[in-house]
């Protein structure tokens, strides 16, 4: 059974959502604040790494953005745990900052439990599919993408990408030379259509470029096609 950690100070909401997710086949552990959540990430009963963290942006003892940053700074596999961020705030900048800090997805309150469940399953499905043994090592000049190990190496140095960013890179690399719209990219990764005006893809592309490009401001691997989307260049280095 897959283990979810929900860090949410609204006990009533956490109970309702937790019961719904448990009926859907998940084990859910609830932390009422950031301190309790961080402790559960590093100590039993979770054993250091749940399958996914549901993180509220507005917590009483620490901003959810700071929690996300600290999760990504933890040692070992726990630093790569997928994070789905919840927020009651409507400011798009919170969304952008959260994605830049390593959140894999973002869901504004109020939300339908079914949508939360769909997003959780999509994130976990990407993680599972990315670990299939049939995946191959892809090489583009000095760039190596290992779909089995879910690692990216440029010039012999490992690059740090979130699970979602890795899947975005794979989506582009598998279609090298083909221009993809933002909606096509996000649909391929999440497995469902998204709002046409969802610009979070640009935030993630910027982070991927910063990791794999020699000069992120003048990219040679992931190119922007103005007014359309992105293309992964076939010829590199």
matplotlib code that plots the C-alpha trace (Angstrom):
import matplotlib.pyplot as plt

x = [0.0, 1.4, 2.0, 1.0, 2.0, -0.4, 1.0, -2.2, -3.2, -6.9, -7.7, -11.3, -10.1, -7.3, -9.7, -12.1, -9.4, -7.6, -10.7, -11.4, -7.8, -7.8, -11.0, -9.1, -6.4, -3.8, -2.3, -2.4, -0.4, -1.4, 0.9, -0.8, 2.2, 5.6, 7.6, 5.6, 5.7, 9.5, 9.9, 7.8, 9.8, 13.0, 11.9, 9.6, 6.8, 7.3, 10.9, 12.1, 10.4, 6.6, 5.5, 4.2, 3.7, 0.6, 1.8, -0.4, 1.1, -0.1, 1.0, 1.0, 4.7, 6.4, 5.6, 4.9, 7.4, 10.1, 9.0, 9.3, 12.8, 13.8, 12.4, 14.5, 17.6, 17.2, 19.7, 19.1, 16.0, 13.6, 14.8, 13.2, 9.8, 7.0, 5.3, 1.8, 1.2, -2.2, -3.0, -6.0, -4.1, -4.8, -1.5, 0.1, 3.5, 3.0, 2.5, 5.6, 7.8, 6.5, 7.4, 10.8, 11.5, 10.7, 7.0, 5.7, 2.2, -0.1, -3.8, -5.7, -8.4, -11.2, -10.8, -12.7, -11.2, -11.5, -9.2, -6.7, -6.9, -6.4, -3.3, -1.8, -2.3, -0.8, 2.3, 2.8, 2.1, 4.9, 7.2, 6.3, 6.5, 9.8, 11.3, 10.3, 13.3, 12.7, 13.8, 16.9, 19.9, 19.6, 22.7, 22.8, 26.4, 27.6, 24.0, 23.0, 19.5, 19.0, 15.3, 16.0, 18.0, 16.0, 19.3, 20.6, 24.3, 26.0, 29.7, 30.1, 28.3, 24.9, 22.0, 19.4, 15.9, 12.6, 10.5, 8.2, 11.1, 12.7, 9.5, 9.3, 12.8, 12.1, 8.9, 10.9, 14.0, 11.8, 10.4, 13.7, 13.3, 9.5, 7.9, 5.5, 3.0, 2.8, -0.5, 0.9, 3.9, 1.8, -0.8, 1.9, 3.3, 0.1, -2.0, -4.9, -5.7, -4.9, -5.9, -4.5, -3.3, -1.4, 2.1, 3.8, 5.5, 7.7, 8.9, 9.9, 11.6, 13.6, 14.8, 15.6, 17.7, 19.5, 20.5, 21.5, 22.4, 25.9, 24.2, 20.6, 20.0, 21.2, 20.0, 21.1, 19.3, 15.7, 14.7, 11.6, 9.5, 7.8, 4.1, 4.1, 6.0, 9.4, 11.6, 14.4, 17.3, 18.6, 22.1, 23.9, 27.4]
y = [0.0, 3.4, 5.8, 9.4, 12.1, 15.0, 18.2, 20.2, 22.4, 22.1, 19.0, 18.7, 18.9, 16.5, 14.0, 14.2, 14.0, 11.3, 9.1, 9.6, 8.6, 5.6, 4.4, 4.7, 2.4, 4.7, 4.8, 8.3, 9.8, 13.3, 16.0, 19.0, 21.4, 21.7, 20.5, 17.3, 16.7, 17.1, 14.8, 12.1, 12.4, 11.6, 9.2, 6.2, 5.3, 6.4, 5.2, 8.3, 8.3, 8.3, 7.8, 11.4, 14.5, 16.6, 19.9, 22.9, 26.3, 28.1, 26.3, 27.8, 27.3, 27.6, 28.6, 25.7, 27.0, 26.8, 23.3, 22.3, 23.8, 21.9, 18.6, 19.0, 19.6, 16.4, 13.7, 10.5, 9.4, 11.4, 14.6, 13.3, 12.5, 14.0, 17.0, 18.1, 21.6, 22.9, 26.5, 28.8, 31.7, 32.8, 34.6, 33.0, 33.9, 31.5, 28.8, 29.8, 29.9, 26.6, 24.9, 26.6, 25.1, 21.6, 21.0, 18.5, 19.8, 22.5, 22.4, 25.5, 25.3, 24.6, 21.4, 18.3, 15.2, 13.4, 15.9, 15.5, 11.7, 12.0, 14.2, 11.9, 8.9, 10.8, 11.7, 8.2, 6.7, 8.8, 7.6, 4.0, 4.1, 5.9, 3.0, 0.3, -1.9, -1.6, 2.0, 2.8, 5.2, 8.2, 10.2, 13.6, 14.7, 15.2, 14.8, 11.3, 10.5, 7.2, 6.3, 3.3, 5.1, 8.4, 10.3, 13.1, 13.6, 16.4, 16.3, 13.6, 15.6, 14.7, 17.2, 17.7, 17.6, 16.9, 13.9, 16.1, 17.9, 14.6, 13.4, 16.7, 16.2, 12.6, 13.8, 16.2, 14.0, 11.1, 13.5, 15.2, 17.5, 17.7, 20.9, 20.4, 22.9, 23.4, 21.6, 18.6, 18.4, 18.6, 16.2, 13.7, 13.9, 14.1, 12.0, 14.5, 17.8, 21.0, 24.6, 26.4, 29.2, 27.1, 28.6, 26.4, 24.6, 27.6, 27.6, 24.0, 24.5, 27.2, 24.9, 22.1, 24.5, 25.8, 22.2, 20.9, 23.9, 25.4, 28.8, 28.7, 32.1, 30.9, 27.3, 24.8, 21.7, 22.9, 25.6, 27.9, 28.1, 31.5, 31.3, 27.5, 25.7, 23.8, 21.5, 19.3, 19.8, 16.6, 17.9, 19.1, 19.8]
z = [0.0, -1.0, 1.9, 1.7, 4.2, 4.5, 6.2, 6.8, 9.8, 9.0, 11.0, 9.6, 6.0, 6.7, 8.2, 5.3, 2.6, 4.5, 4.7, 1.0, 0.0, 2.4, 0.8, -2.5, -1.4, 0.2, 3.7, 4.9, 7.8, 9.0, 10.4, 11.9, 11.2, 9.6, 12.6, 12.9, 9.1, 8.9, 11.8, 10.1, 7.0, 8.8, 11.6, 11.9, 11.3, 7.8, 7.7, 6.0, 2.6, 1.9, -1.6, -1.8, 0.4, 0.3, 1.6, 2.6, 1.7, 4.8, 8.0, 11.5, 12.3, 8.9, 5.3, 3.1, 0.6, 3.2, 4.1, 0.4, 0.2, 3.3, 2.0, -1.2, 1.0, 3.1, 2.6, 0.6, -1.3, 0.9, -0.9, -4.1, -2.7, -4.9, -3.4, -4.2, -2.8, -1.6, -1.1, -0.5, -1.9, -5.4, -6.1, -9.2, -7.8, -4.9, -7.5, -9.5, -6.4, -5.2, -8.5, -8.5, -5.0, -6.3, -5.9, -8.5, -8.7, -7.3, -6.4, -5.2, -2.5, -2.5, -4.5, -5.3, -3.6, -6.9, -8.6, -5.8, -6.2, -9.9, -9.5, -6.9, -9.1, -12.1, -10.1, -8.8, -12.2, -13.7, -11.0, -11.5, -15.3, -15.1, -13.2, -15.7, -16.6, -20.3, -20.4, -22.2, -21.8, -24.1, -25.1, -26.7, -26.9, -23.3, -22.0, -20.7, -19.6, -17.8, -17.6, -15.4, -12.7, -13.4, -13.5, -15.8, -16.4, -18.3, -18.9, -16.2, -13.6, -12.2, -12.5, -9.8, -11.2, -9.5, -10.5, -12.6, -14.3, -15.2, -16.8, -18.7, -20.0, -21.0, -22.8, -24.9, -25.5, -26.7, -29.3, -30.2, -33.2, -32.8, -31.7, -28.8, -27.5, -23.7, -23.6, -25.5, -23.1, -20.0, -21.3, -22.1, -18.6, -16.6, -18.9, -19.0, -20.6, -18.6, -18.8, -21.9, -19.8, -17.3, -17.5, -14.9, -17.7, -18.3, -14.7, -15.0, -18.3, -16.8, -14.0, -16.5, -18.6, -15.6, -14.8, -18.3, -20.3, -20.4, -20.6, -19.6, -21.2, -24.5, -24.6, -27.2, -26.0, -25.1, -27.5, -27.3, -30.4, -30.0, -29.8, -30.0, -27.3, -27.1, -29.1, -27.9, -30.4, -32.1, -32.7, -29.6, -28.5]

ax = plt.figure().add_subplot(projection="3d")
ax.plot(x, y, z, "-o")
ax.set_aspect("equal")
plt.show()
